[in-house]
Amino acid sequence: VQLQASGGGLVQPGGSLRLSCQASGIIFNINAMTWYRQAPGKQRELVAAITSGGSTNYADSVKGRFTISRDNAKNTVYLQMYSLKPEDTAVYYCNADITSVRARQHYWGQGTQVTVSS
């Protein structure tokens, strides 16, 4: 099983970006899917999470600006980011709780850089 994240880039303050993360491999079930981020010199923090049933949870710092969603048919989770701020600059990682032919475990994507700067 692999997770492939994409969609990062350079954006001006107030701009928007959409991140995607697709799981591939022999997958029986995907439970929660989560986005984390890590800024330079800081610990990795949870940004947003979504359960298999569609329930969502957000960090206070992104509530009202970010939206997490998923397409179960495509094994993909999205993070739509609006009104981006310089403090959103970080490497964004996806994580998924996946049951595969081997076992149930958490997998990480490779990270995608988001830079918010004028």
matplotlib code that plots the C-alpha trace (Angstrom):
import matplotlib.pyplot as plt

x = [0.0, 1.2, -0.1, 0.7, 0.1, 0.0, -1.2, 1.2, 2.9, 3.5, 0.5, 0.0, -1.7, -5.5, -5.1, -6.3, -4.9, -6.3, -4.3, -5.0, -3.8, -4.5, -4.0, -3.0, -2.4, -4.5, -6.9, -9.8, -11.0, -9.9, -10.9, -9.9, -7.9, -6.0, -3.9, -1.0, 1.5, 4.9, 6.4, 10.2, 11.3, 7.8, 6.2, 3.9, 0.3, -3.1, -4.9, -8.0, -9.5, -12.4, -13.8, -15.1, -18.6, -17.7, -17.4, -14.8, -12.6, -10.4, -7.6, -8.9, -6.4, -8.0, -11.7, -13.7, -10.9, -10.0, -12.4, -11.5, -13.4, -12.9, -13.8, -14.1, -14.3, -11.0, -9.4, -8.6, -8.7, -8.7, -7.9, -9.3, -7.6, -8.9, -7.8, -4.3, -2.0, 1.8, 1.5, 0.0, 3.4, 4.5, 5.0, 1.6, 1.3, -1.6, -2.2, -4.7, -5.8, -5.9, -6.8, -4.9, -4.2, -1.4, -2.9, -4.6, -2.1, -1.5, 0.3, 1.9, 2.3, 5.5, 4.5, 3.8, 5.2, 2.8, 4.3, 2.2, 4.2, 3.9]
y = [0.0, 3.5, 7.0, 9.6, 13.2, 16.1, 19.6, 21.7, 24.8, 28.5, 30.8, 34.4, 35.2, 34.9, 32.4, 28.8, 25.3, 21.8, 18.9, 15.3, 12.0, 8.7, 5.3, 2.4, -1.3, -4.2, -2.4, -3.9, -0.9, 2.7, 4.0, 7.5, 9.7, 12.6, 15.6, 16.7, 19.5, 20.3, 23.8, 24.3, 24.0, 22.9, 19.6, 17.8, 18.8, 17.5, 19.7, 17.8, 14.3, 12.5, 9.1, 6.5, 7.7, 11.3, 12.9, 15.6, 17.2, 20.3, 22.1, 25.4, 27.3, 26.1, 25.9, 27.9, 28.0, 24.4, 21.6, 17.9, 15.5, 12.0, 9.9, 6.3, 5.0, 6.6, 5.9, 9.6, 12.3, 16.0, 19.1, 22.3, 25.3, 28.9, 32.2, 30.9, 32.7, 32.7, 30.6, 27.8, 27.3, 23.8, 20.3, 18.6, 14.9, 12.6, 9.6, 6.8, 3.9, 1.0, -2.6, -4.5, -8.1, -7.9, -6.1, -3.0, -0.1, 3.5, 4.7, 8.0, 9.9, 11.5, 15.1, 18.0, 21.5, 24.5, 27.9, 31.0, 34.1, 37.4]
z = [0.0, -0.9, -0.4, -3.0, -2.1, -4.6, -5.1, -3.0, -4.3, -3.8, -3.3, -2.2, 1.1, 0.7, -2.1, -2.3, -3.0, -3.1, -1.9, -2.9, -1.5, -3.2, -1.7, -4.0, -3.6, -2.4, 0.0, 1.7, 3.7, 4.5, 7.9, 9.0, 6.6, 8.0, 7.0, 9.1, 8.6, 9.9, 9.7, 10.0, 13.6, 14.8, 15.6, 13.2, 13.9, 12.9, 10.4, 9.5, 9.7, 8.1, 9.1, 6.7, 7.4, 6.5, 10.0, 10.1, 12.6, 12.2, 14.0, 15.4, 13.3, 10.0, 10.9, 8.4, 5.9, 5.1, 4.0, 4.1, 1.9, 0.5, -2.6, -1.4, -4.9, -5.7, -2.3, -2.2, 0.4, -0.4, 1.5, 0.0, 1.5, 1.3, 2.7, 3.1, 5.5, 5.8, 8.9, 6.9, 5.3, 6.0, 4.5, 4.5, 5.0, 4.6, 6.8, 6.3, 8.5, 6.0, 6.1, 3.4, 2.7, 5.2, 8.2, 9.4, 9.9, 9.4, 6.2, 5.5, 2.2, 1.2, 2.0, -0.2, 0.4, 0.7, 0.8, 1.4, 0.6, -1.3]

ax = plt.figure().add_subplot(projection="3d")
ax.plot(x, y, z, "-o")
ax.set_aspect("equal")
plt.show()
